[in-house]
Amino acid sequence: MRIKINILSCFLLLNSIVVFAQQMPYYSQFTNNNFMLNPGVTGTKRLVDARINYRMQWLGYDDAPRTECVSLHSRFMKGKMGAGIYLLQDKVGPAKQMNLGASYAFHFRFPDVELSAGLAGNFTKYTLIGDKISLHNSQDPSINQYITNSTWVPDASAGIYMYNDRFHVGISALHGLQSEAIFYKTDTTKKGVIRYVNHLNFTLGYNFSENRDYVFENSLYGNYVAGAPFNLNYTLLLHYKEKIFAGLSLRLHDAVAIHVGASFLNDFQVSYSYDLLIGKIRNYSSGSHEIMIVYSSNIFKSKHSGVNDKFLHQKYGYLF
C-alpha cells in the first residue's frame, strides 16, 4: 500500500503563523557525510576526497524525502588549508532544493592533533510544485497551487573540527544567515515565505582496537533545531582487516540503522545503510535506504602535501 504525503521540510511563515520543522536532509551515514554537516571538515581527509551519496527515506510514502549529494574537497599549502565544493538535491513532497556550495578551512597543526576552522557559502534554488500541495484553506494567500515557482536563496555556515586518526570532535552551525525564500514575487495576491533557521550540529568519535585486524569506530551525532525534537544518534562500526565493516546506529525514538561496507584498491569504499523504524511511522513505512561511494586518495603524496606522518601516534590512518 502506498500512502500520500504532502510535507514541506521547512520553516513556514504563512499568514503570520509560524511553524518549525527540520530543513536539512538527514544522513544515517553521518560519519561519512561529516563534510556536509561541518565546514571545518574541509580538507581533513586524504589529499583528494570525493563522495556520492543517495538516500531514499520512508519507503511507502508518495513524495517521501529523496536526497542526492556529490562532494569534493582537498588540502593544500602543506596541509595548512582546505577547500571544497558540493552539489546537493533534496526533494520532500512539493518542495525541491538544489544547493550549490563551496567551503574553505584553515588547519592548525600540532604534534598529534589538528584543529580546523571552516566557513561555507551556498546558493539554493528552492522550488515549490503547486499541484503537489494540499491546502485546508483553498483561499490561503501564501500558496498558489496552479503554478510551480522557484527562488534563489543565499546562505552560509561555519564550523570547527579537532581530530586525529583516533578521535574527532566537531561543532557547526548551518543556515547562519537565516535567509528567507520568497515566492510569487510578481503576484500581488500571493506571498509565500520560507525562512531558514539555525541548525546546530555536534559530533564526537573515538576509534580503538587491541588487535589491528579489528577496529571499533564509535561516533555520536547530535542536532538541535528550534521547534523540532532534539536528534541524537550513536553509531558503532567494526572494521575487519581494513577491508570490510559492519555496524549499527541507534537514533533516539526513531530508528535503528544497519550498516555494511567494503574498501578496495586502497582508495575506494562503498557503504550501504538500512533504517529499521521504531517510531510511530513504522506502521506506514518499510524503512529507509542509503548508499555512498567514496574515492579518497593521497595520490600526490609528498613531503609538501601535509600528509606524511600526519600524527605522532597514528594508528588508523586508513579509515575513510
Residue, then its C-alpha position, 0 to 999 in steps of 0.5 A: m500500500r502506498i500512502k500520500i504525503n504532502i510535507l514541506s521540510c521547512f520553516l513556514l511563515l504563512n499568514s503570520i503563523v509560524v511553524f518549525a520543522q527540520q530543513m536539512p536532509y538527514y544522513s544515517q551515514f553521518t560519519n561519512n557525510n561529516f563534510m556536509l554537516n561541518p565546514g571545518v571538515t574541509g580538507t581533513k581527509r586524504l589529499v583528494d576526497a570525493r563522495i556520492n551519496y543517495r538516500m531514499q527515506w520512508l519507503g511507502y510514502d508518495d513524495a517521501p524525502r529523496t536526497e542526492c549529494v556529490s562532494l569534493h574537497s582537498r588540502f593544500m599549502k602543506g596541509k595548512m588549508g582546505a577547500g571544497i565544493y558540493l552539489l546537493q538535491d533534496k526533494v520532500g513532497p512539493a518542495k525541491q532544493m538544489n544547493l550549490g556550495a563551496s567551503y574553505a578551512f584553515h588547519f592548525r597543526f600540532p604534534d598529534v592533533e589538528l584543529s580546523a576552522g571552516l566557513a561555507g557559502n551556498f546558493t539554493k534554488y528552492t522550488l515549490i510544485g503547486d499541484k503537489i500541495s494540499l491546502h485546508n484553506s483553498q483561499d490561503p494567500s501564501i500558496n498558489q497551487y496552479i503554478t510551480n515557482s522557484t527562488w534563489v536563496p543565499d546562505a552560509s555556515a561555519g564550523i570547527y573540527m579537532y581530530n586525529d586518526r583516533f578521535h574527532v570532535g566537531i561543532s557547526a552551525l548551518h543556515g547562519l544567515q537565516s535567509e528567507a525564500i520568497f515566492y510569487k514575487t510578481d503576484t500581488t495576491k500571493k506571498g509565500v515565505i520560507r525562512y531558514v533557521n539555525h541548525l546546530n550540529f555536534t559530533l564526537g568519535y573515538n576509534f580503538s582496537e587491541n588487535r589491528d585486524y579489528v577496529f571499533e569506530n564509535s561516533l555520536y551525532g547530535n542536532y538541535v533545531a528550534g521547534a523540532p525534537f532534539n536528534l541524537n544518534y550513536t553509531l558503532l562500526l567494526h572494521y575487519k582487516e581494513k577491508i570490510f565493516a559492519g555496524l549499527s546506529l541507534r537514533l533516539h525514538d526513531a530508528v535503528a540503522i544497519h550498516v555494511g561496507a567494503s574498501f578496495l584498491n586502497d582508495f575506494q569504499v562503498s557503504y550501504s545503510y538500512d533504517l529499521l523504524i521504531g517510531k510511530i511511522r513504522n506502521y506506514s513505512s518499510g524503512s529507509h535506504e542509503i548508499m555512498i561511494v567514496y574515492s579518497s586518495n593521497i595520490f600526490k603524496s609528498k613531503h609538501s602535501g601535509v600528509n606524511d606522518k600526519f600524527l605522532h601516534q597514528k594508528y588508523g590512518y586508513l579509515f575513510 
